[in-house]
Amino acid sequence: YGSGRNAAPGPVRTGRGTFAWEGADLRYEDGGAVVEHVGSDSRLFGYLRRGDIVRSVNRKHVSSAAAMPQVFRSADLGEGVLFDIERDGEAMYVSVQTK
């Protein structure tokens, strides 16, 4: 129970300040969630990239490692998610809606 496809929605703590969510590995650093890896079977593949810094999710700021679970848990890719990210030093928005 509690793992695999039947797991509750939201990020899973994989280490200190590190989480897995929707097939992406994220860690908190410097005011945001840094994307460590996005699996090729993830619904985020092609939207988020390694090294992206997620500053907010649906306008909810990623203010600390402790805030990450709540911020990401509130997001539903089926309903649509707006990521405020920094990529290669540039601020941008990435909108994702998948089923």
ABEGO torsion letter per residue (X at the ends): XGBEAABBBEBBBAEBGBBBBGGBBBBBBGGBBBBABBBAABAABGABBBGBBBABBGGBBBABAAAAAAAAAABBAAAEBBBBBBBGGBBBBBBBBBX
